[in-house]
């Protein structure tokens, strides 16, 4: 729904050790098919052949990105 639009970010290795990448491909296809509202989800795959736990940035970078987003949206809500 609208509450999740632009808030879904999925990062996975192309060759997940638990084959979770297959479910991510299905989720991406489903979310691309939604129209009202569009999910506007971000999917990024670790290629070539990255395993489970792959992410395109360090944990510190992820925390900074999350803090920036929270601060931006908290300021807009005030």
RABEL-V229425 format. One record per residue. N is the residue number from 1. PSI is psi in whole degrees, 0 to 359 (NA if undefined). BURIAL is 1 if it has 16 or more other C-alpha atoms within 10 Angstrom, else 0. Layout:
N&PSI&BURIAL  N&PSI&BURIAL
//
This chain:
1&185&0  2&327&0  3&337&0  4&353&0  5&124&0  6&5&0  7&357&0  8&121&0  9&118&0  10&127&0  11&128&1  12&152&1  13&147&1  14&331&1  15&63&1  16&134&1  17&335&0  18&11&0  19&25&0  20&339&0  21&330&1  22&319&0  23&325&0  24&319&1  25&318&0  26&318&0  27&317&0  28&315&0  29&316&0  30&312&0  31&330&0  32&335&0  33&349&0  34&147&0  35&334&0  36&85&0  37&165&0  38&141&0  39&326&1  40&41&1  41&153&1  42&127&0  43&131&0  44&132&0  45&134&1  46&106&1  47&146&0  48&142&0  49&35&0  50&146&1  51&186&1  52&139&1  53&357&0  54&141&1  55&152&1  56&4&0  57&169&0  58&166&0  59&322&0  60&319&0  61&321&0  62&315&0  63&318&0  64&317&0  65&317&0  66&318&0  67&318&0  68&316&0  69&317&0  70&317&0  71&319&0  72&313&0  73&330&0  74&320&0  75&322&0  76&333&0  77&345&0  78&NA&0
//
